[in-house]
Amino acid sequence: MKRNGSRVGRKKKVYSTKANKLLGQPEVKPKANDPTIQAEHDHAHAGLSEFTLKDYVELHNTTAEVKNTEVDVQVFQSEFEAVKSCRLVGEQCQAISKLNNITAIYSFPTTSKIIISSDGNSTLYVKAAFMNKLEFSTSGLSCGLGHSEMQSFNSTEEQGCRIPNINPFDKNAMSYFITMAPMTCELKATLFTRYLDGYLKVVNSHDRGAPLRSISVQTIHRKNASDSGFTLGEPTLLKYKGPTLKLEHDFLQINAEFSNGMIQKDFHAQVVPKREVLQRNALQETGLPFNVIILALDQTSQATFQRLLPDSFKFLRDELQSFIFEGFSLVGEATTPQITALFTGKTVEENCKLHEARIGFDGAKTLDEWPFIFNTFKEHGYATMFSEDAPSIATFNMRLKGFNKQPADHYARPFWSAVPHNSDSGLHPFCINAQPQHVIQLEYLKSLFRAYPQTLKFGFTFVSSLCHHESIMPLGSAAKDFVTFFQAIRESGFLNNTIFVVMGDHGARTGEFRSTIQGKLEERLPLLSITLPSKFRLKYPELVQNLKLNTKVITSPLDLHATFMHVLKYPADPSNSELTRGTSLFSAIPRNRTCQDALIPEYFCPCVRWLPINTSHAHVRISAMRAADYINNLLVEVGHLCEKLSVNDIISAWQEMSSIKVQTFNGIENGMGLGFGKANFESTSTPSECTYQLRFRTKPGNGEFEASVKIIEGKFIVSGHISRINIYGSQPNCIKASHPHLRKYCYCSHQG
């Protein structure tokens, strides 16, 4: 007899006449001496406390059909009896199905293709060990959520991106954050010298439990015209109350040696003007004659900035009247895609197609051929500065080949290479003896203004170590230092001629808060604040109005690049040209702009609405398997070093809540291609395709990943962006040097 296209009953034993009738099969009464029944009786009370379906993968609201193969089915009235029997049968039992009050166990060949379809009353349990051996087809299975469930979420949806309204101080969100005490550095440490605008002076001679024997200074330089390491100049002895020493170098190491042999090393960073920069000839173009200064904070969403640096946020918003962007988003995962877009106006992929620079890829070279905006600013007569701490995990060095020629006039990489940092994490300690590490960064940026008072300046400072730890919380301990910095640059008049940008590269990418819906959205909505000088507001009111309106639309770092190019090329607007892929924020951007318009990948689009769905839905289970397969395919090249990963469990899953009208639009009645008239929509009860985002854990290694999977006509398509959302630590040490782009996926076969 056939049921659901399968031949059932080669070794069939049916123990429930009621179940048998419901399944349309003839009654079969068991024999009294049936050995299977006796075996069940013998085990009736064995392991009752262990009765569980934990060894099975639950596929919710589904029924199974097997085409063109023979299947054995045994039917029971209770789940308990079915599980017991499946245990007895052993490897020959691969699945348990529940339909209303009827439970059946299935046995089929390991090469079977299982066709899954929707059934709201049934659940299929497949043995976990057997899942990866089956081929699934889900063409007949509905999405986890249909149009009816989406209706209430689309009733007020307007065309274009609807930016989420995030409350930074939501009670649930705040439960993940704590108030940090102000940072205090080592009290016993004494900063023996002061370096300001190229002048070095010894300011005290306190001992540290032993008399101070000598103080010397060494200049810090770039090593061999590359991004690898640093070199130190010859030491020069200094004297307390001696003459001030004039130096022509930005970066210094101070060595204080005590009579007991202890040596304290301190560091200074100050921009010292260069003659060739002061004498630089600018291109004869009009442009907007303003400095452009960027202060970037790693892992800082707009909401996190408000929580952890509330006084700074209020100062920017209220005192500086900064424009705070609500829809500033991402063009890729982590830092490098954002800063690449900001500096080049192109994506990493687009740049690599022209000039491959990824470590571990054939033909990879340094980044010197990429169209960095530093060069464009230099051509327009600007002095340029680039300072990013944590050099071993830096934007252009962790996964890319770095630079041969330093990209900016003042390039702080050799300095931060000399400053102590953790060899594993790449991060600097919060304090460098008596100096907070982030204060050194802020002071270096401040010195750029003093070094070139009459020269236009483009500066980029990226604060990483303070924000990149397992938690973003330490940023809050520096709250006073940041608001003091903002106050100081205003009071010094540095902002009178400056377009001042404060931004994050992305929100927090790891941690418990990241696993919440709000945390996921915040990752995709980093901070962006733009402050304009008063003279700009008075002279260019149309540009100011456009900037204000654009705070409400979806934007990306590509648009920031276009904005800076607009500053250089004004009155010409280079938006969406060969010069830049972005649209200037000084231009009128359409209110109905979408992520696609902004070149923001679907996976990073914050406009998409998500609803949680049952992790037992067949789509979710199979999507996780496909995502794990995708990761393993990426690891093929290093398969001899890295373990093959499999899904351990699924933590959570969401379904994309896209507009019903977008999915069902069927043209305009008598529209004649003009685009207006009565719109027609298809009448359908299920979405045409399903898109899921799932968080799952793999083994070995307990890696937690997040993937986006789209299902079209039963085919599973894994997005190319799979995020690692917990710390991988030393797990990928065997490939971290040779294949840094695979760190987040690899669990080395030999740990330790």
ABEGO torsion letter per residue (X at the ends): XBBGGBBBGAABBBABAAAAAAAGBBBBBBBAABAAAAAAAAAAABGAAABBAAABBBBBGBBBBBBGBBBBBBBBABAAAAAAAAAAAEAABABBBBBEABBBBBBBBAABBBBBBBBAABBBBBBAAAAAABBBBAAABBBABBAAAAAAAAAABBBEBBBBBBBAABAAAAAABBBBBBBBBBAABBBABBBBGGBBBBABABBBGBBBABBBBBBBBBBGGBABEBBBBBBBBBBBGBBBBBBABABBBBBBBBAAGBBBBBBBBBBBBBAAAAABBBBBBAEBBBBBBBBBBBGBBAAAAAAABAAAAAAAAAAAGBBBBAABBBAEBEAAAAAAAAAAGBBAAAAAAABBABBGBBGBBBAAABBBAAAAAAAAGBBBBBBBBGAAABAAAAABAEBABBABABBAAAAAAABBBBAAAGBBBABBEABBAAAAAAAAAAAAAAABAABBBBBBBBBAAAAABABAAAAAAAAAAAAAAAAAAAAAGAAAABBBBBBBABBBABEAAAABAAAAAAAABBBBBBBBBAAAAAABAAAAAAAAAAAABBBBAAAAAAAAAAAAAOABBABGBAABABBBAABBBBAABBAAAAGBBAAABAABBBBBBBAABAAAAAAAAAAAAAAAAAAAAAAAABBBBBBABBABBBBBBBBAAAAABAEBBGAGGAGBEBBBBBBBABBABBBBBBBBBBOBGGBBBBBBBBBBGGBBBBBABBBBABBAEAAAAAAAAABAAAAAABBBABBX
